[in-house]
Amino acid sequence: MQAEPMTNDLVHARALPARHYVGEAMLAMEQHAVFGRSWQLVAHQGQLAEAGDHVVEQIGQVPVIVVRGQDGVLRGFVNVCRHRAGPLALCNGKGAKALHCKYHGWTYTLEGQLRSAPEMQGAADFNVEEIRLPPVRVHEWQGLVYVALDESVPPFEQVYAGIAERIAPIDLSAMRYLRRDSYEIACNWKVYIDNFLEGYHLPHVHPGLSKVLDYRAYDTELFAWHSLQSSPLRNSAAIYGDGEAFYYFVYPNVMLNIMPGRMQTNRIVPLGPGRCRVEFDYYYAQDAAAQARIAADQDFSDEVQHEDIAICEAVQRGLTSGTYDAGRLCPKRESGVWHFHNLLRAAYADAPVQAHGDHA
Ligand code: FES
């Protein structure tokens, strides 16, 4: 596959070519060049409140574990034992005193230092104090926990710059996690994100949502690593309250859908070239008004999500039909898609290239 040229001119922009939405080789390249080189949302702080609490995740091809130490510090490690690559944990857990490998029982401290290795006395030049789990970067922000595998990933503060200030007086850190809804969708992970990034489809796909957002005032702003779509709310007192809707997309796969007293995070996880899982986590302010809207909010989100699923799955069929390559973007309504595609083009250009010139 030839590298896609950067498109710096919105008025001439085209979408990413259809070939980027199909095939195992493309996804394998993205797992390394996109997911392996970005901040990834892995947990909320409620899952990691006490020493020994831990979560496991897969970032691209790399299993990771995030654990709170006895000293209260949150740390992340590659979840791959230094003996013969077994896992330190297979699922999330609470209150572990140490990390015991599930294969042969080597034991690491919560700080990642090997402490004991059964029956290894006969191994020459083997010193437990020389063996540590490789660390990964961890960052806590507004009650959310992120990891980054690679030192080249920009500082977290740069990627999320200005978001908390922009949405004030909404205070994300005061909201509490309530529940997760997960949806498996028969489309490439980027199809779902492309769809999120434009309000162009609102009048055609979402008749209910169109009634509570102001399409004429709907606006898109672009930042270095994220974009913001916003709209005044109207006729939405029972669902969202009064105020403004903020739809943040943070490269490469996180959305923050913020209304008065409520945040919904979306994390888009590729399951294959033509399949992804979308995780909706709901967080609410603890005031009575926000609490009273929970049921209506979740029902309405589910309705909108099913409308999005239907159109995204149809688009994936179009992309794999062999009849389409890369269409022109609407400068007025699709600048967020253009911005995302340019970030991807830059990531693809940095990916390892095989000898024949194709991306790995
Ligand atoms: S792989 Fe971990 S103890 Fe053997």
Boltz pocket constraint, residues with backbone or C-beta under 6 A from the ligand:
constraints:
  - pocket:
      binder: B
      contacts: [[A, 81], [A, 82], [A, 83], [A, 84], [A, 85], [A, 86], [A, 87], [A, 101], [A, 102], [A, 103], [A, 104], [A, 105], [A, 106]]
      max_distance: 6.0
